[in-house]
């Protein structure tokens, strides 16, 4: 599992599309469904790592879907609803939803809740948050299976391209990488743009990591390229 796959169950097409665009921008894989009964079948049969489940759906509501899913699966479920009723929240959590967020919500809050739900789910299954592969340099740690980066214990939010760039640097730790190598591996062989794009994204990463945490992770080798090292 390179990136977690999130199943968006939402009958309002505009909201579903918005969520899909935002989540894919963050590097998640997504699938959508607007019908409650079909959604149940796909959750049970699918390989989703998390479900965003609207409460009000045609044919079968989110509460019933969650109840039935919990009979066969422990996939993380975050309920999305326009309702702000305490009884609905309690009911959803009691039957097994992992979290509950009321519309309208800030996308950054939803992303944080998704990261938390994935982290807790895999921690419970493995009794250790360090699930699967672990890439690190100093006190920066990347968990590719969770699409997560932490520096000094704090989560760092990266765009899809920033994440791919950092992952490539970490997988080649202590190896000096030229701009051309980075372009070919991160942007692809068919990229026809300027190699300056690498410098731009290195600056983005440094702003979010080196500068923020006052620690040097990404080093420039003048006339050659970049390297991460302890």
Secondary structure, 3 states (H helix, E strand, C coil): CCCCEEEEECCCHHHHHHHHHHHHHCCCEEEEECEHHHHHHHHHHCCCCEEEEECCCECCCHHHHHHHHCCCCCCEEEEEECCCCHHHHHHHHHCCCCEEEECCCCHHHHHHHHHHHHHHHHHHHHCCCCCCCCEEECCEEEEHHHCEEEECCEECCCCHHHHHHHHHHHHCCCCCEEHHHHHHHHHCCCCCCCCHHHHHHHHHHHHHCHHHHCCCCEEEECCCEEEECC
